[in-house]
Amino acid sequence: MTIDRALELRPLGVFNANGRLAGVVAVYDAETNRYITEVDCTNWSALQPREKAIDYLALKTERPLEIITRAVDQMMEQARSSQAEQQTAEANAPRPAPRTHDKPTIKVKGGILTDQAPQAWNAIVGHNRPVPRVFRWGSRSMADLIPQGDRTQRVVRILQKNELLVLLANVVDWVNYDPRGDEEPANPPMKVIDYMLGETAEQLPQLNGLVSSPYCLPDGTIVIESGYNERSGFFMDGGISDMEQVPEHPTEQQVQDAKDLLIDDLLVDFPFVTDADRAHAITVALTCLARPMFEGPTPLFVFNAPSEGTGKGLLPEVIGLLVTGRTPHLTTAPMREEEWRKEIPALLESAGSMVLIDNVNRRLDSAALASVLTSTNPSFRVMRTTTHQTLPNRLTWTVTGNNLDFSREIARRVVFVQLDARMEDPSARTGFKHANLPHWTRQNRDRLLRALFVLIRNRISKGKPQSDVVFGSYETWAHMMGGILDAAGISGFLENRSAGRSRSDDSSNEWAAFVDVWWEEYADQPMTAGKLVTLAGKHELMMEMRSGYDSHKATTVMGQALARMRDRIFGQFAIRKAEFSGSRRHNEWSLETVETEG
């Protein structure tokens, strides 16, 4: 809008808001296009704010009010006309063709959470047909299976916010609608994701474990197909199709052939100390294949040898190749207890059917490990939260080391596979039946698996006899494994249980020696942990407890050890916690003489 052919009035972003004009008007020199001034009015349609803006423009441009007023009126008319033309053009513009959907559609804006979440659950359930891809994992989590490493092996992945966001974007068309009713794509709302993560995924199939080999169901059915099995809750990642059919009622000769293949071919060159050690090597493989057949925990299988080169690493490797088609999932023993608490849930998610804690070179002592070894569904705290969830524990736990030593809690949970070549350099041995045993195992895996299933079905065909061996916390496992071996005539099952207890005696002996000097020095006087650390240092005892710690940390460690040893008896003395008198700041401990049987 030109004023006196010298000035020009330009609306800058003036818009029509519910019938009223608002925005900025600028003034330029019409001949030179030079900017002079501008004014912002929140309502050009209202008399008072418009007159205020006109007064300002008249003052700045030194033009009469009448000219400025006429120019503003013309500018307003022009703005309304332009906007009307734009609205008409938009209204007459061709509307986009309606989108076609091959997925469920959920409206985002204005949608009700309690309606949206069930629709999202239904979409995931539909996504699981015909092949399940999303599962309930543990007590609360959703999980899927993703490739790992060379992409030939999958692991369980718990779905957090980001993963669930991607999943919902893939299985649902989330939409909004513009004022004309045309559909617009939208993102899954975070309120729905948070709501679903807080629920128990009851609509999804339960995943109990991820395996990579055939396995046996309680009725003797052998599952050889890859994929999810509803009866067991196991997902097989890579089946085996060329295994010869296993007879439902094996003959004595078939059982003997199976034993010969396992004992005289697969295990023939390992220097087992006793029949029990050989039986336990077979039991490791049987435990993996028969895991869906029984509830309850399984013990820690310990491959132990006096020196390197004996075969303690090779033996679990070939068992892993046999039962999983690949080497076992390897890990190392964490240094600290808090690391164990983080490592164990990760292993339950990623290790498949067998985990190997390799080459342990120090005393094995962990409350978290001891707990998971006696639990079928251990509970863990969800990271960065105060909530807990349970995870299925269907792993077969194994460990290797030279002259391994255990805490009492771990020692009572172990089954030994002891090897001893009885020579200075076991690695110098020659004359093996199979020069490359891992390669031979891969080449004959179908035959070896069939031999193990023959042993399992042999027990079933004989009425499922149970072993009468007693093994606290592992009764179900022991009855089944012992029954399989007994039915096949394989002797030695759990006959070397005392080996685990004897390997915890070193710690007991050290405590016994410490208790003796404690009584000699202080008798039954109450003592703090700090004073007992000083006493241990004076007599050069409890070195592992004191080594590498300053005095404050050593005192803390001693206090924790005393709490674990509370009421334990060493010789004729029992460690007691002194009664709290109110006059001391720290716990105190004392010795009490007790009468022992014998």
ABEGO torsion letter per residue (X at the ends): XBBGGABBBBBBGBBBBGGBBBEBBBBBBAAAGBBABBBBBABAABAAAAAAAAAAAAAAAGBBAAAAAAAAAAAAAAAAAAAAAAAAAAAABBBBBBBBBABBBBBABGBBAAAAAAAAAAAAAAAAOABBABBBBEAABBBBBBBBEAGABBBBBBBBAAAAAAAAAAABBBBBBBAAGBBBBBBBBAAAAAAAAABBBAABBBBAEBBABBBBBAAGBBBABBEBBAAAGBBBBGBBAABBBBBABBBAAAAAAAAAAAAAAAAAABBBABAAAAAAAAAAAAAAAAAAABBEBBBBBBBBBABBGAGAAAAAAAAAAAAAGBBBBBBBBBABAAAAAAAAAAAAAAAEABBBBBGBABBBBBAAAAAAAABABBBBBBBGBABBBBBBBABBBBBBEBGBBBBAAAAAABBBBBBBAGBABAAABBGBABABAAAAAAAAAAAAAAAAAAAAAAAAAAGGBBBABBBBGAAAAAAAAAAAAAAAGBBGBGAAAAAAAAAAAAAAAAAAAAAAAAAAAAEABBBBAAAAAAAAAAAGBGAAAABGBBAAAAAAAAAAAAAAABGBBBEABBBBBBBBAGABABBBBBBBBBBBBX
